[in-house]
């Protein structure tokens, strides 16, 4: 099945797919929430390798599928995202990350994200579609836990599995008492999940639905759920919460490229692409009945010069939306995100209308929740957050450690101290062959096996006080211990405890997210088709360092950037406004269209986003959060973008042909910029 076979027909699901309701109770409803499911199993040669559901995103605590709102006639009224809570993805996260989470905490994080989405919807068209399965009560509508969901793709319906013997429906067991009676881990304090039959309680069978969940004589295999039924497609076998949100089908990077002159690629599904009616609108192909409309580009009639100016303004709007979305999410959840990149955002476009500026209807939304987990360190004023992808490298995230961040060590306990009653502090020595490079605020998580039970501790390390190479003097943060744990630690004093797993935990907060937004700003404004993002980012960081080196008491950052550009024309070649579009424009021409002072302010806005670059940075380091709120670190960038938007908006209504001619004369006879640029090119 090729791309053409999946073309979108307005009002209908793509060919080969059916819109299956996510609840059996919706079978006769006039309006149904559905997911898109392939009607038949396909071989891996087409899209079979992507599964029968259209997976939009696989997140740490959820999976997001393409769905729709369909009426009684099966007509698609609107595309939606169906978020299905799942803890299975946590199995791939670092040990310290998993240790900070339980089912109860995962549920609370989910509810906080729902509230954040509700908060972000205020003042605009709501994107959240309330079903009652979100886990959050709203007005008169209560919250309930959905039943496990399987899909009958052939008939386009939802199936909630039942026990063949009793006829009872399987449900997620959240009753700790029932689980304990059955000899299984508690729901609230573990990451294991089991389905059970409520009528039978602890006397009935249990089905483990998470990887590695302990089994016993009361458990049955997961295949129990599909006994007597073939071809069912699992959607929510864990019985997790479900969230439905209006779908923004355009990726952020794709939209940025569209603003620069590229075509929209569609929604990928395996080796094929789902075309949801946006390709014609974004590539410049006239829609039926528009009479060759310019498809929303105000300044298209002015050629590439007009398009450059409009691309500048619209890209600033994109960044303003991105910063506002991140700030709102942090303020609502009260924790950083620590996983930002272009895939964290999607773009929702308005309704098509001939003659209206289509690209101006774009609204950027945050679609991926943050992965940050607050560690229960229990001491000090600093809050430590751990990202799920602590070992993953990404250009959008700073490398907070250049050396090893995890390994195994031998620990010798020197002394066990008591603080504040039941709190215990250990002083000891940690020895490891790993090469560690620690920041002044970094912690180390270490797991000791004492008394036959694992004990998780958080400690600071100091090499100056150690007595030998490869050793670190260790002092743990206060930890509440039971009398038995405290006694076991005292008995272990002086005994080498080998093979203790450890992991370095840096002090990270919202400045980490601000760095990610800075890289995204580079991707949006100065990483053109001929310049790789890594190259553009390197140039911007070089600009930031040089501007910091030239810092003076009364010289603003914008003035120092202007001086650098005037002193060395190579800067305009590397970071000039000609990077805004894919169309070839000379750097001098681009500065005729984008006033130089406005461009210096734009670069200054980007430079300030990167922490620790000098006196101009908003934050000194990645833990430099503000006491008045984690979200406050984004305020300067938001204010800069607001000012740039107001100034760039005024450029849209002027006569650009006249403006370009006048500036060209001024540039030619007063600045000699053309000659300087040519000389710089010749010297490269």
Buried (B, 14 or more C-beta within 10 A) or exposed (E): BEEEEBBBEEEBBBEBBBBBBBBEEBEEEEEBBBBBBBBEEBEEEBBBEBBBBBEBBEBBBBBBBBBBBBEEEBBBEEBBBBBBBBBBBBEEBBBBBBBBBBBBBBBEBBBBBBBBBBBBBEEEEEBBBBBBBBBBEBEEEEBEBBBBBBBBBBEBBBBBBBBEEEEBBBBBBBBBEBBEEBBBBBBBEBBBBBBBBEEBBBEBBBBBBBEEBEEEEBBBEBEBBBEEEEBBBBBBBBBBBBBBBBBBBBBBBBBBBBBBBBBBBBBBBBBBBBBBBBBBBBEBEBBEEBEEBBBBBBBBEBEBBBBBBBBBBBBBBBBBBBBBBBBBBBBBBEBBBBBBBBBBBBBBBBEBEBEEBBBBBBBBBBBBBBBBBBBBBEBEEEBBBBBBBBEEEEBBBBEBBEEBBBBBBBBBBEEBEEEEEBBBBBBBBBBBEBEBEBBEBBBBBBBBBBBEEEBBBBBBBEEEEBEEEBBBBBBBBBBEBEEEBBBBBEEBBEEEBEEBBBBBBBBBBBBBBBBBBBBBBBBBBBBBEEBEBEEBBEBBBBBBBBBBEBEEEEEBBBBBBBBBBBEBBBBBBBBBBBBBBBBEBBBBBBBBBBBBEBBBBBBBBBBBBBBBBBEBBBBEBBBBBBEEBBBBBBBBBBEBBBEBBEBBEEBBEEEBEEBBEEBBEEBEEEBEBBEBBEEBEEEE
